[in-house]
């Protein structure tokens, strides 16, 4: 029987080291950002750190700092992505040439679905929306105003077309709909039955639309 050499024994006992997968700079940044979203969703805006993101991605901490040199840069990149995601959703939903009430209901349903498909985004958004004392708060207000204006534009279109009451204050109604997203997210995370959530969305639509049904023409 041939005994293994000392070097062979050591190689078997030592933990295996894995090299990070070779990626282009843009691919690496996207990978790190995806891991950052996961860590921020789990740890919160105030607690997520480069080291934990590096561990999630299987790269060195130095690599994470190369792409996001400071914690401010890291937070900004995460919020950029969350903002991009929700603004793109709103723009996509509100560009449809459907009756305004249906557009708003579809937007609410799409957001509700995103709690299942993109939970990290929702968790970060919820955290961001309550970071009132944080330096990210002014930026959140700008993000919120952008979405409110998109919704408000659809409401005004509905008023012009006759599917929404002209007695509604378009700005107030838009803020009501935006604010309801918190309750939708809570219901989804609490695993409320699908019919319960659907009922809430229908009720929200009726209230926000001044009593008009979502199939109003």
N, C-alpha and C positions, 0 to 999 in steps of 0.2 A: 504494500500500500504506500502511495506517495503522499507524504504530509504536506499541507499547504505551507508556503513561506510566510514569514512574519508580515511582510507587506500585504499579502493576500488576506491574512487574518485581520489586519487592521482595516483594510478596505471594506471587509464585511461587517465589522463592528461600528465603524464610523457612520454617522447619519449621512444619507445621500444628499448631495447638494444639487439643486436643480437650477439650470440657467433660465433666466427670463426669456420668454419667446421673443424672437426677433420681429420687431414691428417697425414700420416707418414712423417718423416723428408724429405725424398726424394721427396714426393709428394708436400709438402709445398714449398720446394725450387723451384720445377718446376713451381708451381703456381705463386710464387713471380717473377720468371724470366719472365714468360709470361706477367705479369702485367708490369714488368720493360721495356720490349720491347715496350709495348704500350705507356708508359710514355716517354721513350727516343725518340720514333718516333714522338711524339707530341711536346715535349719540346726541344729536341736536346741534344747532348752529354754534353754540358756545363751547362744545366739548370735542368735536371732531378734530383730529390731528393728522399731520403728514405721516407719522409712523404707522398708524393704524391703516391708513389707505395703502401704504406701501406693502404692508403685510397682506392685505386683501388681494392686491394685484400680483404678489409674488415678485416684487422688485425691491431694490435697495431704497432706503429713505432718501438718499442723495438724488436718485432718479426722480422721485416725487417733487423734491425741491427744485430740480432743474426745470420742470414744467410749470410749477407753481412756486415761485421763489419766496413768497411770504404767505402768512396765513390770510392776510387781506386778499391776496391774489386768489387763493384757494376758495375762500368764501364767495368772492365775486364771480368766479367761474361757475360755481354750483348754482348761484342765484341767476346768473345769465341763462343757464340751461333750463331751470324751472320756469323762468319768465318766458323764454322762447317757446316752451312746450304749451303753456296755457294761452299765450297770445295766438299761437298758430291754431290751437283748437278753436278759439273764439272766432278768429278770422275765417276759418274754414266753415264753421257752422253758420255764420251770419252772412255768408256770401250767397247762400241758396235763395232762389226766388220762390220761396214758399210764404204762406201767410205768416205774419210776424209772430202770432201766438205759437204756431207750430215750430218756428225756428227757435224760439226761446225754450220750449219744452224739449226739443231735440238737443239743444245745448246742455240743458240740465241732465238729461239722460246720458249724454256722452261723458259728462264730468263724472257722473255716478259710476259708469263703466270703468273709468280710468282709475278709480280707487282699487279695482281688482287687477287691472292690467299694468298700472304704473304706481304701485303703493308708495314707493320711495319719494316720488314727486309730490304726492299728496301730503305725506308726513312732513316734508320740508316746508311745503307751502303753509301748513297749519302752524308750524313752529315760527316761520317768518312772520306770519300775520299777527302774532302776539308779542313779537320782540320790540315792544314799544320803547324801551329804554336803550335799545341797542343802536349802534351807528347805522344798521341796515334799515331802520324804520323809515327814514325819508324816502329811500328807494322803493320800499314796499308801497308807500302811498302813491308814488308815480305809476308803479305797475298796476295797482288797483284802479287808478283813474283811467288808465288806458283801456282796461277791460270794461269799465263802467260806460265809457264813451261808445264802445262798440255795441253794447247792449242798448244803450239809449238811442242810438241811431236807428236800430231796428224797431224800437217802440214808436219813434216818431214816424217811421214809414207806415207802421200799422195804423196809426192815427190818421194819416193822410189817406190810406186805402179804405178805412172804415172798419177794420177788423179789431181795432182797439178804441176804447172810449177817449174822446178828446179831453175829458175831465181829468184824466190821469196826469200826474206830474212825471214826465218821462225820466227826469234825473232821479227822482225818489224811487220810482219803480225799478230802474236799473240797479240802484244800490240795494234795494230789497232782494232782487234776484241774486246779485253777487254775494250778499251776506248769507243767503240761504245755503250756499255751498258748504259752509261749516256744518250745518245740521245734516246735510246729505252725507258728508264724509263720516260724521259721527255714527249715523245710522248704519252705514256700510261696514265700518270697523267693528261696530257692535253686533254685526251679523244679523241684522233685522231681516225678517222674511222678505223675499222679493216683492210680494204683493203689497206689503206694508210700505216699502220704499216707493213703489209705483203709485200707490194711493197718495203719498205725501207729495210726489211730483205733480200729480194732477191737481191736488188742492192748491199747491203753490202757484201753478199756472193760472188757475181760476182767480185767485186773489190778486196776483200780480197783473192780470189782464182786465181787472175791473169787473169781473163776473162773466166775461166772455168765455165761451168754450174754446178749446184749442182747434176745433174744426170750423171756427167762424171764418166767413169769407168777406 
